[in-house]
């Protein structure tokens, strides 16, 4: 370790254990470090004895698992891996990096669940991922230990004291790749893979240290005559390799203080000048002119590269500035504009003590280190010779038999003790460090189209439940069925040796308590033609139970799809199938795993390819778990499979988690019959964290069962955190039809052009095959999902008491969404807080009652919110911008229809008549209150403009309350005053009158227009009530009109007798407290059109026209502007 230690004393041959402390006894740092090394060795040895050289916990199947993300990105799974007893742990992406972080209760710590991209590794940042165009790659894990002090981790400085504390030992891991030839698999021996054996082999360099005679000193009182160690100081020497010379010899450097004279670089002031944290700690631990220093950062260290050697020209302790002659090449170390190095890379300098003219013992000059332009290091002496470091201390270099291998950073540490005149004598000692440890992770099959799936997994799980002394060990060609039949009644374990086991007939396992596993990767079970490889055969009354199957590769043979299963289970419980592969020898197989009459079955960390179906459970099965599986199901001709995971006729739940399914027409279906009304008894089923990329539908009409990415029919279901991608229609990303269910955090992406007019991201509820609504779907939450691409967003069909909240629906780069959120026949729905961008119709609701459409953000597209044939709809608090066809529209509604507190901005610009808020045929009260309607009919930045524009429009309205609205134009008036625009236009539904001789009874409904601000244009009116007389006794209009406390500002043309800012119609009117003004001047404020009205307290330019008013005269009770 490059720290100021007194020495390295640990030797495993001493069999020392922990440190025992006695009172009054001296305890050295070297003793404590040796005790720490002893404890570390004990745990490493025990780990290897128990689990072998490499493995991952079976309970963490994602640990360093290599997978392919979107776009073929190589990902490294979160978890732990043990390599030669060293624990490598991938903590995943942090929240700041976009990872999902949660609390791990078992370990009482925060833990990420997000895999790390290949180029974002913590100890190999920015490294280029393997290139599929270069062919196949072996992906492997490299683990080693390094020492860390305050220069590599500034947090080791105690803030209260301002000094650095003890160093640390850190486990470093890197995932790397090696291009390999076609045909290399996880089972290929090391020596059959080009460059692999040499890569993983340890360094073969060896070092010997000894003392050599030197002339006696002038003063024999300092050093006794004849003593070979010619120094009065106790020192800890470090000799380290710096790479290779051009002739292949190892380059060396050394330090008399274990390379502990080091400091952090504060700034690179120029190519030959740096400022450091500390030039001199004392008279010994300092930098002086003539010293050789190494500039190095974490980036070079992690890449296994040496630092940059430079000779110090000047060193100023007052300013902490160092200069040197040789320039630092531009770009060698990343710095900002002020020359400050990237903090996370920990740029530092280390003093090395070699110098002068270095000669081999044979007299040859190895290097002249007085030359500031030289390399600063020296080559190893020739075999059989040595080089004297100083004070009689010499080292010689040799190699172990076999190829000569040297790694940058190979080093040795030994002590020199003046009191005894001795040093630690090393004899052909292997390096004390750095020792790298390797484990294969995966083989990636490359090609022009990217890496193929599934990825061949080379990892071996560590599962305590699977540890057994095998009852039988079967070599390829031996009879596996005989071994199964020969197990004792208590069960047993059958271990299959690597190789291909060709099965003459289907293996039948009809007994409990059996483990069947491969010894390692590369065990293949080749099924008989058109038949299963293995059948677990029990009954409901007497199930086969406690079966464990793992680390096997099942291969099917025969006609495409002929065998309906490679692994079959019937009448089983408590079965686990893990770390297995299922594939076809030729084009494709039928079903990989079929489960019937089963309970408590787990399929984990398996890989399935070239199958019509991945995992299918049916006939009274429940408590099924499929987790961490990868399915690339298209056959060898690229034709799609039918389904990834399916469950029908269930008696219990299924859990599907963290699976990847590609190449199938349908992803996960939990539904007894997808062509019928949804039904399933798989209550509490879950589909979470899956990636599903559906294949394109074949030409013609696809059967209903193949439409869905995820289809969940049971009650209390959870569909969460999945990514579903598809590119053909008809398609439904997710359907959830069971009551009390949740669909949250999913991403449904349609990725093709033209728009998928019959593609829908999420469907809540269902219809019968004849199109009629199925049974109600009740109490479902669809929240926090993203629907992307040119498709419809979320449909609610025959649902009630459900929540559609916090979702994002965006057509994205490929085009606009068709329908954002659409409800058909739904009651008491809450559609809240959604974001909908670019939809032809953002929110639509048809034929339901008491639905709440609230607090949604809608931008772009066609219509904003449309409610048709609804009972008591409530449209509140929404924000609508740039909806080209119109803002809020309701029609054929009953009871109280509420349109409240919405912001409707720049809507209707693409229509001939631009509408902000519109209501048609309301058989109840239309309550339009507190809305802001701005720039109706105008596009963003004047991009488009409708011929006419109406802020609030109502027609055939039984009764209306219009209160507290703001209808205006922002940024100045942009509409032509000659347009027949209106801030508001209303017409009632019916007024009827009956004559009783001298008395006339008038029946009708009121309109109350209260406290609004109307600002805008209109050639003949700004605010207008209309009527249409049908007969002498029937009129389409409001009977009673209240127009009070409104503010009207009319951008009008010049006045004439036919025009008024406010034009009212009705039987009787109350016009009180209004401010009415026209910018044209002398424009009539109100046209009563024969309505007898109370006209009081108004501020207007002139009296009303065409109607009788009370009180009179008008001027006495109203004000002129």
Secondary structure, DSSP 8 states (H G I E B T S, - for coil): --S--S-----GGG---S----TT----HHHHHHHHHHHHHHHHHHHHHHH-SEEEETT-TTTT-EEE-GGG-EEE-SEEEEETTEEEEE----GGGT--EEEETTTTEEEE---EEGGG-TTSTT-----GGG--EEEEEEEEEEEE-TTT-GGGEETTTTEE---EEEEEEEEEEEE--TT--TTS-GGGSTTHHHHHS---EEEEEEE------S-TTTS-TT-S---SS-EEEEEEEEEE-TTS-EEEEEETBTT--EEEEEEEEETTEEEES-SBSSSSSB--TT-EEEEE-HHHHHTT---EEEEEEEEETTTTEEEESS---TTSS-B-TTS-B-GGG--EEEEE---SEEEBTTS-EEEETT-TTS-S-EE---TT--EEEETTEEEEEEE-SSS----TT-EEEEEEETTTTEE---SSEE-SB---EEEEEEEE---TT---SS-EE---EE-GGG----SEEE-TTS-HHHHHHTSBTTBEEEEE-SEEEE-SS-EEE-SSSEEEEESSS-EEEE--TTS-SEEEE--SSS-EEEEEEES-EEEE-SSTT-SS-SEEEEEEEEEEEES-EEEESSS-EEEEEEEEEEEEEEEES-EEESEEEEEEEESS-EEEEEES-EEE---TT---EEEEEEE-S-SS-EEEES-EEEEEEEEEEE-S-TTSS-----TT-EEES-EEEE----SS---GGGSEEEEE-STT-EEES-EEEE-SSSEEEEEE-STT-EEES-EEEE--SS--TTEEEEEEE-B-TTSSB-S-EES-EEES-EEESSSEEEEEESEES-EEES-EEE-GGG--EEEEEEEES-BS-EEES-EEEEEEEEEEEEEEES-EEES-EEEEEEEEEEEEEEES-EEES-EEE--TTEEEEEEEEES-EEEES-EEES--TTSSEEEEEEEEEEEEEEEEES-EEESTTB-GGGS-B-SEEEEEEEEEEEEEEEES-EEE-SSS--S-TTS--EEEEEEES-EEEEEETTEEEEE--EEEEES-EEEEE-SS-SEEEE-EE-SSSEEES-SEEEEES-EEEEE--S--TT-EEEE--SSEEEEES-EEEETTSS-EEEE-TT-EEEEES-EESS--BSS-EESSSHHHHSEE-
